[in-house]
Amino acid sequence: MQGLARWLLRGAPIAALSALAVSGSGLISGVAAAQSGPVSPTPAAGTPALGKTGSTEQIRQLVSCGGTMFAVGTFTSISGSNGTFTRNNIFSFSATAPYAVTSWQPSVNGTVNSIQLTSDCSHAFIGGVFSQVDGSSAHNIAYIRTYNNTMVQDWAHSANGQVDTILRTPNNHLLVGGKFTAINGSSKKYYVSLNLNTGQDDGYLNLNISGHYVYTGVGVNTTEVYNQQLSPNGKDVLVEGTFTSVGGVARQQIFMLGVAGTATAWNSPEFSQFCADKHPFYIKSAAWSADGNEVYIADTGFAPFNWNKTFPLTGLCDAVAAFPAALGTVSHDWVNYTGCDSLYSVAADSTTVYVGGHERWANNANGCNNQGNGGIPAPGMGGFTVGASGGTLVKNSSGTAGLYSRDRGLGADQIYRTSAGIWIASDNLAGSNMCGGVSGHAGICFLPYS
């Protein structure tokens, strides 16, 4: 795969690249063909890691295309099997051992939150908080070449606020979410669909998203589309963020976007409940089951608003939970609590729901910042059985702790599943670099299928 990466960077013809592109679901949404699972708790050796010490850096998102992994975030140095390299908030590497870092090094002068690739892997759409790409002016969104380090100047590249999430759909829309109120000449706020070829608003989304969370003592929060995930069949999208109205219907924390570009009937009254005043937006991530029948969510929030310190815990705060994906009003199938520690990411295959955060325990509905009755150690990562009757922690052979673990750090902003395993995007807070008890995995950990 090193040879493939070098060939890509030399400027291979697009027609040739098309034959190498991964399948639509694997590239676009980070879901892959169902695996028997679960993944190994031992990370693959040699994957790249954040190279700088003494300051906190972070990988925000990973995606795969044509045998190459692309990573974005906030960082200045990457250490790989083939050396240590200066990289400014974006880089790529081989998706297979020895996971060599490629020579691709576009320079972005601020945080990159999200990246998506064209179907032929020749270009990338990036969003975040930045003002320059390759020395050229670009405000928070850009379209860049993957066969050299340059930005495409005639693709619109200006959002007046941060871009949090980008998703390319099978019907060729680029769904972009964030805190912006204008983007690439469009006055649509927070969530817009852009034309892949021009970067202009293509008219697909007209949701008029608005509102924020208001209750006694609540921390400052503003309207925002923060995260999104495509369904396995490519027809629906889960969208998380801060809002109270979507397309004229009441929605909070999360909604389901249908293929027509409108909010579906899928909703739960549980999403309208509040968590602690410092955590008004708490459903940070969601994932579809491999068969598309369940939705799994990963939550922050500490504890329910006005919690009276009684146990067991209730609500969705600081928990992983499962809901039916059926259209209509739904209730949770199961909830598993960390005991007041945040979860930030979730992914699932046919056997296991994987979550990442800075949690210390699972099965901890009877504790808050301590290991309550029934609580089991599961630091930084957990695996749970899938389905409507799932939610059981996958444990080690002795049953004394969760099978999976990693340094807690800030948390893990993404778990990205491919047909080979799961990739975990994290950080190096306070020297965090352990994954599965193995050091050397600051920012990136890959747990392969057996």
C-alpha positions in Angstrom: 0.0 0.0 0.0 3.0 2.4 0.3 3.4 2.0 -3.4 -0.3 2.8 -3.9 0.0 5.9 -1.7 3.0 7.2 -3.7 1.2 6.6 -7.0 -1.8 8.5 -5.7 0.4 11.5 -4.8 2.1 11.6 -8.1 -1.2 12.5 -9.7 -2.7 9.3 -11.1 -5.5 9.7 -13.7 -9.0 10.0 -12.2 -10.2 7.1 -14.4 -7.6 4.9 -12.9 -8.3 6.1 -9.4 -12.0 5.3 -9.8 -11.3 1.6 -10.0 -9.6 1.8 -6.6 -12.3 3.6 -4.7 -13.9 1.8 -1.8 -17.6 1.1 -1.7 -20.0 3.9 -1.2 -21.1 2.9 2.3 -17.5 2.3 3.5 -16.3 5.7 2.3 -19.3 7.9 2.8 -20.5 7.0 6.2 -17.9 4.9 7.9 -20.0 1.8 7.9 -18.9 -1.4 6.3 -20.2 -4.8 5.5 -21.4 -6.5 8.7 -18.7 -8.4 10.5 -19.0 -11.4 12.9 -16.9 -9.4 15.5 -16.1 -8.5 18.0 -12.8 -6.8 17.2 -9.6 -7.8 19.0 -8.9 -5.8 22.2 -5.2 -5.7 21.2 -4.3 -2.8 18.9 -2.4 -3.3 15.6 1.3 -2.2 16.0 2.8 0.5 13.9 -0.1 2.8 13.3 0.7 6.6 13.3 0.6 8.5 16.5 0.6 12.2 17.5 4.3 13.1 17.6 4.3 16.3 19.8 4.6 16.0 23.6 4.0 18.7 26.2 0.9 20.1 24.6 -2.5 18.6 24.0 -3.2 17.6 20.4 -6.1 15.7 18.9 -7.3 13.6 16.0 -10.9 14.6 15.3 -11.8 12.3 12.4 -10.5 9.4 10.3 -11.8 8.2 7.0 -10.7 5.5 4.5 -10.4 5.7 0.7 -8.7 3.5 -1.8 -6.4 1.8 0.7 -5.4 5.1 2.3 -6.5 6.6 5.7 -7.0 10.3 6.0 -6.8 12.0 9.4 -7.7 15.5 10.6 -7.7 17.4 13.8 -5.4 19.7 15.8 -1.7 18.6 15.6 1.7 19.6 14.2 3.7 16.4 14.2 3.0 12.8 13.4 5.2 9.7 14.1 4.8 6.7 11.9 6.6 3.5 11.0 8.6 5.4 8.4 9.6 8.4 10.5 8.4 11.6 12.2 6.8 14.3 10.0 5.6 17.8 10.3 1.9 17.8 9.5 -0.4 20.7 10.1 -3.9 19.4 11.1 -4.2 16.9 8.2 -2.3 13.9 6.9 -2.7 10.5 5.3 -1.2 7.0 5.7 -1.5 3.5 4.4 -4.6 1.6 5.8 -2.5 -1.6 6.0 0.7 -2.5 7.8 3.2 -1.0 8.1 0.8 2.0 8.0 3.4 4.4 6.5 2.7 8.1 6.5 2.4 9.4 3.0 4.1 12.5 1.6 0.8 14.4 1.3 1.0 17.5 3.5 -1.4 20.3 2.7 -1.0 23.0 5.3 -4.1 24.1 7.2 -3.7 26.9 9.7 -6.4 25.8 12.2 -8.4 22.8 13.4 -9.9 20.5 10.8 -13.0 18.8 12.3 -14.2 16.8 9.4 -13.1 15.3 6.0 -14.8 13.4 3.2 -13.4 12.1 0.0 -14.6 12.1 -3.6 -15.6 8.7 -5.0 -12.2 8.4 -6.8 -10.2 9.5 -3.8 -8.6 12.3 -5.8 -10.0 15.2 -3.8 -11.1 15.9 -0.2 -13.7 18.2 1.3 -12.5 19.6 4.7 -14.3 21.7 7.3 -13.3 23.2 10.6 -12.0 26.5 12.1 -9.3 27.9 9.8 -8.5 30.8 7.5 -5.8 29.5 5.2 -5.2 26.3 3.2 -1.9 25.9 1.3 -1.3 29.6 2.0 -4.5 30.7 0.3 -7.5 32.3 2.0 -10.2 29.7 2.9 -12.6 30.2 5.7 -13.7 27.0 7.5 -14.4 25.0 4.4 -12.3 23.9 1.4 -11.8 21.4 -1.4 -8.3 20.1 -1.8 -6.4 17.7 -4.0 -5.0 14.5 -2.6 -2.4 14.0 -5.3 -0.7 17.3 -4.3 -0.9 19.8 -1.5 -3.1 22.4 -3.2 -6.6 23.8 -2.8 -9.1 24.0 -5.7 -9.5 27.8 -5.9 -12.7 27.8 -8.0 -14.7 25.7 -5.5 -16.4 28.0 -3.1 -14.6 28.1 0.2 -16.1 30.5 2.8 -18.2 29.8 5.9 -18.8 32.6 8.5 -18.6 30.2 11.4 -17.1 26.8 12.3 -17.9 23.7 10.3 -18.3 20.6 12.5 -19.3 17.9 10.2 -19.3 17.0 6.5 -21.0 13.9 4.9 -21.1 12.9 1.2 -24.3 11.0 0.4 -24.9 8.3 -2.2 -27.2 10.7 -4.1 -24.2 13.1 -4.5 -25.0 15.8 -1.9 -22.4 17.2 0.5 -24.2 17.7 3.8 -22.3 20.3 5.9 -23.2 21.2 9.5 -21.8 23.6 12.1 -22.3 27.0 13.7 -22.2 29.1 10.5 -25.1 31.3 9.4 -23.8 31.8 5.9 -21.7 29.5 3.7 -20.5 29.8 0.1 -23.0 32.5 -0.8 -25.9 30.8 0.8 -27.8 32.4 3.8 -28.9 29.0 5.1 -27.9 28.5 8.7 -26.2 25.5 10.5 -27.0 22.8 7.9 -26.7 23.0 4.1 -26.3 20.7 1.1 -23.5 21.8 -1.3 -22.9 20.9 -4.9 -19.9 18.6 -5.1 -18.6 20.4 -8.2 -19.0 24.0 -7.2 -19.4 24.2 -3.5 -22.6 26.2 -3.9 -26.0 25.5 -2.1 -27.7 22.9 -4.3 -31.2 23.4 -2.7 -31.5 19.9 -1.3 -31.9 21.0 2.3 -34.4 23.6 3.5 -34.8 22.7 7.1 -34.7 26.1 8.8 -33.0 24.7 11.9 -33.3 26.9 14.9 -33.4 27.1 18.7 -31.2 26.2 21.6 -31.6 24.7 25.1 -33.2 26.9 27.8 -33.7 25.9 31.4 -32.7 27.2 34.8 -28.9 27.8 35.2 -28.1 26.3 31.7 -24.7 27.0 30.3 -24.3 29.1 27.1 -25.3 27.1 24.0 -26.1 28.1 20.5 -27.8 26.5 17.5 -25.4 24.0 15.9 -25.3 20.8 13.8 -22.5 18.9 15.3 -22.4 15.3 13.9 -24.1 13.0 11.4 -24.2 9.3 10.3 -25.5 7.7 7.1 -27.7 4.6 7.4 -26.4 1.2 6.0 -28.8 1.4 3.1 -27.7 5.0 2.3 -31.2 6.4 2.6 -31.3 8.1 6.0 -29.0 10.3 8.1 -28.8 10.7 11.9 -28.0 14.3 12.8 -27.0 15.5 16.3 -26.7 19.0 17.7 -28.3 22.0 19.4 -31.7 22.8 18.1 -35.4 22.8 19.0 -37.0 23.0 15.5 -36.1 21.1 12.3 -38.2 21.6 9.2 -41.0 23.0 11.3 -41.2 20.1 13.7 -40.0 19.9 17.3 -36.7 18.1 17.6 -33.9 18.2 20.3 -30.5 16.6 20.5 -30.9 14.3 17.5 -33.2 13.8 14.4 -33.4 11.5 11.4 -33.1 13.0 7.9 -35.0 11.1 5.2 -33.9 10.6 1.6 -36.2 13.5 0.6 -34.1 15.9 2.7 -36.8 16.3 5.4 -37.0 15.3 9.0 -38.7 11.9 9.5 -41.2 11.0 12.1 -38.5 9.2 14.2 -38.3 10.8 17.6 -38.4 10.1 21.3 -39.6 12.2 24.3 -36.5 11.1 26.0 -34.5 13.4 23.7 -36.3 16.4 25.2 -35.1 15.7 28.7 -32.3 17.8 30.0 -29.0 16.9 31.7 -26.8 19.0 34.1 -26.7 22.8 33.4 -23.1 22.6 32.1 -24.1 20.0 29.4 -27.2 21.2 27.5 -26.1 19.3 24.3 -25.3 15.8 25.3 -26.0 13.3 22.4 -22.6 13.8 20.9 -22.6 10.7 18.5 -24.9 8.1 17.1 -24.5 4.9 15.1 -26.7 2.6 13.1 -26.8 -1.2 13.8 -25.4 -3.3 11.0 -28.9 -4.2 9.8 -30.2 -0.6 10.2 -32.9 -1.7 12.8 -31.4 0.0 15.8 -29.9 3.4 16.6 -27.2 3.6 19.3 -26.3 6.9 21.0 -23.3 8.0 23.1 -23.9 10.7 25.6 -22.3 13.3 27.9 -24.4 15.2 30.4 -23.2 14.1 33.9 -26.7 13.4 35.4 -30.3 14.5 34.9 -31.2 18.1 35.4 -32.1 18.8 39.0 -30.9 15.3 40.0 -31.6 14.6 43.6 -28.6 12.2 44.0 -30.8 9.1 44.2 -29.9 5.8 42.4 -30.2 4.0 40.1 -29.6 6.7 37.5 -32.3 7.5 35.0 -32.4 9.3 31.7 -29.8 9.4 29.0 -27.0 11.4 30.6 -23.5 9.9 30.5 -24.7 6.7 29.0 -24.8 4.5 25.9 -28.4 3.7 24.8 -30.2 1.8 22.1 -33.5 2.9 20.3 -35.5 1.3 17.6 -34.9 2.9 14.2 -38.6 2.4 13.2 -40.3 5.6 12.2 -42.6 7.1 14.8 -42.3 7.8 18.5 -39.9 5.4 20.2 -38.5 4.6 23.6 -35.1 3.2 24.5 -34.5 -0.5 24.4 -31.7 -0.4 26.8 -29.4 2.1 28.6 -26.0 1.4 30.2 -24.5 4.1 32.5 -20.9 5.1 33.1 -21.8 6.8 36.4 -21.3 10.5 35.5 -18.4 10.2 32.9 -18.8 11.4 29.3 -19.1 9.3 26.1 -18.3 11.0 22.8 -18.3 8.3 20.1 -20.1 5.1 19.1 -19.9 2.5 16.3 -21.4 -0.9 15.8 -21.0 -4.1 13.9 -23.2 -7.2 13.9 -22.1 -8.3 17.4 -20.9 -5.3 19.3 -21.6 -1.7 20.1 -18.3 0.2 20.7 -18.2 3.4 22.7 -15.4 5.8 23.5 -15.0 8.6 26.0 -13.3 9.4 29.3 -15.4 7.0 31.2 -14.0 4.9 34.1 -16.8 2.3 34.4 -19.8 0.6 32.8 -22.9 -1.0 34.4 -22.6 1.9 36.8 -26.2 3.1 37.3 -25.6 3.1 41.1 -22.6 5.4 41.2 -21.7 8.9 40.2 -17.9 9.7 40.1 -17.4 6.4 42.0 -17.8 2.7 41.3 -21.3 1.9 42.5 -22.9 -1.4 43.2 -22.6 -3.5 40.0 -20.2 -1.1 38.3 -17.3 -2.6 36.3 -14.1 -0.9 35.2 -14.1 0.0 31.5 -11.7 2.9 31.1 -11.8 5.0 28.0 -13.7 2.4 25.9 -16.4 -0.2 26.1 -18.1 -2.9 24.1 -21.7 -3.9 24.5 -23.9 -6.6 23.0 -26.1 -5.4 20.1 -29.8 -5.4 19.4 -33.0 -4.5 21.2 -32.2 -7.0 24.1 -28.5 -6.0 24.1 -26.5 -3.6 26.3 -24.5 -6.2 28.2 -20.9 -5.2 28.7 -18.4 -7.4 26.9 -15.9 -8.4 29.7 -12.4 -9.9 29.9 -11.9 -13.6 30.5 -12.0 -13.2 34.2 -15.2 -11.1 34.2 -13.5 -8.4 36.3 -13.4 -5.6 33.7 -14.5 -4.6 30.2 -12.7 -6.3 27.4 -11.6 -3.0 25.9 -9.7 -0.1 27.4 -7.7 3.0 26.4 -6.2 6.0 28.2 -9.1 8.3 29.0 -7.6 11.6 27.9 -10.1 14.2 26.6 -12.1 11.3 25.2 -12.4 9.6 21.8 -14.1 11.9 19.3 -14.7 9.2 16.7 -14.9 5.4 16.3 -14.7 4.6 12.6 -15.5 1.1 11.4 -14.2 -0.5 8.2 -14.3 -4.1 7.0 -10.8 -4.6 8.6 -11.7 -3.3 12.1 -12.4 -0.1 14.1 -10.2 3.0 14.2 -10.4 5.2 17.3 -9.6 8.9 17.0 -8.4 10.4 20.3 -5.8 12.7 21.9 -2.6 12.9 23.9 -3.9 14.8 27.0 -1.4 14.4 29.9 0.6 12.0 27.8 -2.3 9.7 27.0 -1.1 7.0 24.5 -2.3 3.6 25.8 -4.9 1.5 23.9 -5.7 -2.0 25.0 -2.9 -1.8 27.6 -0.3 -1.1 24.8 1.6 2.2 24.6 2.4 4.2 21.5 -1.1 4.9 20.3 -1.5 8.7 21.1 -4.4 9.9 18.9 -4.9 6.8 16.8 -5.7 3.2 17.7 -6.7 0.4 15.3 -8.4 -2.7 16.7 -8.6 -5.4 13.9 -11.0 -8.2 13.3 -9.4 -11.5 14.1 
